Amino acid sequence: MAFESLSDKLQNIFKNLRSKGRLTEADVKASLKEVKMALLEADVSFKVVKQFMKAVQERAVGQDVLNGLNPGQMVIKIVNEEMVNLMGAETTEIALQPASEITVLMMMGLQGAGKTTTTAKIAGKLKSKGRKPLLVACDIYRPAAIQQLQINGDKQGVEVFSMGDKNKPVNIAKAAIEHASKNGHNVVILDTAGRLHVDEDMMNELIEIKENVTVNQSLLVVDAMTGQDAVNVATMFDEKIGIDGVILTKLDGDTRGGAALSIRAVTGKPILYIGMGEKLSDLEQFYPDRMASRILGMGDVLTLIEKVQNDIDEDKAREMERKLRKAEFGFDDYLEQMQQIKKMGGLSDLLGMIPGMGAQMKNIDEVVDDKAMSRVEAMILSMTPQERTNPSVLNPSRKKRIADGAGVNISEVNRLVKQFEQGKKMMKQLPGMMGGKMGGKRGK
Ligand code: GDP
């Protein structure tokens, strides 16, 4: 699985952080050191790791705890955000000319990187976007390269242009573009020859093509499993030929993730697509934010953290914490908490964002029925201020009045009062266990 080992390591580090609740600066520093080790072991470029750790450290150490987040969560959030930045922050598309013109894409890469396969995968993607691609067999050296392109082109329903192996690639490219313009193709994808290593002949051949035909995008295909080698190859191609974007193949088998995390930072060139398998449909657009979530194994927890940050009012949270500690919690507070949850999209939505939670709580909708929440709200709103702050005055006749007011059965009012008392008892024990999850500034 992609990034398994890096992901496992980071998740363990974060699990330790989270379980602590209250963190000292030394805790944070120790965890970040572990993050650094994990990245180096994942074969992330040393220079990139250094820059990354500097950025994270500056933000994480001495940072105030934000609304509703404990320091552990804060560190995770910072690591995530810096990881997204490292990979380019934004999704980049292949830059295509308008459909009325021909866009020429030159695919480059070492032998075995997955160039021919990726070329056909991209043709399929562009076809589904309404383009009419032409695949061009410019790899005249590797035995069976032409045939492989032909087979893949057929599978994708995309025409393949070939002149056998006796013509120079630059001449094949020229002829292909002419063929494309006569036959209404608006994307020409040149499958150039790779070598086992970067060598001068290969580079010269690519330069010759670039000098003689208008190449709109030079795209480099690299094998993610080769880690830092992939990054070095990208650097060399960029210096000699100039690349517009990278396609990272075999990410499905890359447990470390070093190439994915380094390429953008080292070359400044975006990753456009990632290869996730041998099938022609196994090509995905590259989203830095989703990739970071994948690496951190966090699912939508990050969205959840974001929500908590946006939606919880710090002063209110602190006041609530004070009330909880003193067990002064009344029905008004209960109501306010419920409204907070509603504002954040309801309990079932929130719980669903926690990885594994959805599966664990199959009957989640029954357990946290948002409609039931509205009935509870109606009951509380039917109470007098005195009843809300001091529920012990709730005798049967008051309960009957509340039930009538809220349009529910009296047994529901009884259940609510009972649940509330139980909850209050639990909350009295809770502040000690919470370790400062709500509000207050800590960790210093
Ligand atoms: P080329 O020499 O660069 O043209 O490489 P090929 O396109 O012939 O691919 C080399 C091998 O890698 C083939 O067996 C492909 O099926 C395989 N391959 C290509 N892309 C991927 C990918 O994203 N994931 C996996 N698992 N295999 C891939």
Residues whose N, C-alpha, C, O or C-beta is under 5 A from the ligand:
A	BS01	GDP	L110 Q111 G112 A113 G114 K115 T116 T117 T118 T249 K250 L251 D252 G275 M276 G277 E278 D282
